[in-house]
Amino acid sequence: MAENECKDHQLLEATIFRDLPCEELDKILHVVEKRVVPRGGVIFKVGDPGDGFYIIHSGKVRIYRKKGAGVERELSILGPGESFGEISLITGEPRSANAEALEETHLLVLPKEHFDRILREYPSISATFMKEMRRWLITDHQLIEDEAEVAYKATRTSWLDFVVIIGLSVILAVIFNQSSPNGISLFPEFPDPTAFTTVKSSAIMESYEKGETLILDAMPVNFYQKRHIKGAVSMPLSLFDIVYMMTFEEEDMDRPIVIYGRTLSRMYDLELAGKLINRGYRNVRILEGDISGWVRDGHPVEESTSK
């Protein structure tokens, strides 16, 4: 391991390079640009080309986006040893966020061509970046959901308005159905529960504790953040295709997969199970009793401590 062979190497401050051999670390160190950014200095802004990967040697960096009317949305605060700027390098798209120094910050900047070479030659690093992109994507999705919830609360209608809106919607739908040969469904169609195999929590505990069974939470991100089965992977339906492509596509098709997550209005677990079965996974089951049954049986969960 590189960490044992050259533990004092400057680049090992960035955890992403921990497993690279010393010779490769030396090559990278020769091509990185050392940059000092004063407090309040702009490192890059939205729309800039992705021309480099940044590692923080000392100082602090704020990643944020600007909204209308001068409102800013903070995404993260990064410190020594942390890195940023990889998303636009991997996607080939312009920068999607702004980065500024909160104090005098010393950076190591790896040019794009060398970053691309490392990804090609070291698949493990490429996989690590894919997982990081998945984390950013889910975090971004959570922020959007939170903002939508705030906006909903701010513009919440009265019960009378709600009844009127529903009533008008039903009337318009009935009129449309009478005039259209195809029509539309007035009520959601749920997947057939009998088409999927269910399993009790007690039946999977041994394989769960050994890490042999993959637990998937199909709920929207905000539900997952509040409470989820310990060790469960968040795979919200709204982000299924992207998350699947980034971190799930090479999963063993025979690995046991147990899915949970449903509300009174939507069976997220059944929908996710259907998607995975359609992609060839052969050992997909639904958790009997959902997360509520898991909790009643005394099995571990992780809950948000925020209020």
Beta strands, then each sheet from edge to edge (+ up, - down):
strand 1: 33-37
strand 2: 42-44
strand 3: 52-58
strand 4: 61-66
strand 5: 72-78
strand 6: 83-84
strand 7: 98-101
strand 8: 105-111
strand 9: 197-199
strand 10: 214-217
strand 11: 227-229
strand 12: 233-234
strand 13: 257-260
strand 14: 284-287
strand 15: 301-303
sheet 1: 1+ 8- 3+ 6-
sheet 2: 2+ 7- 4+ 5-
sheet 3: 9+ 14+ 13+ 10+ 12+
sheet 4: 11+ 15-
end
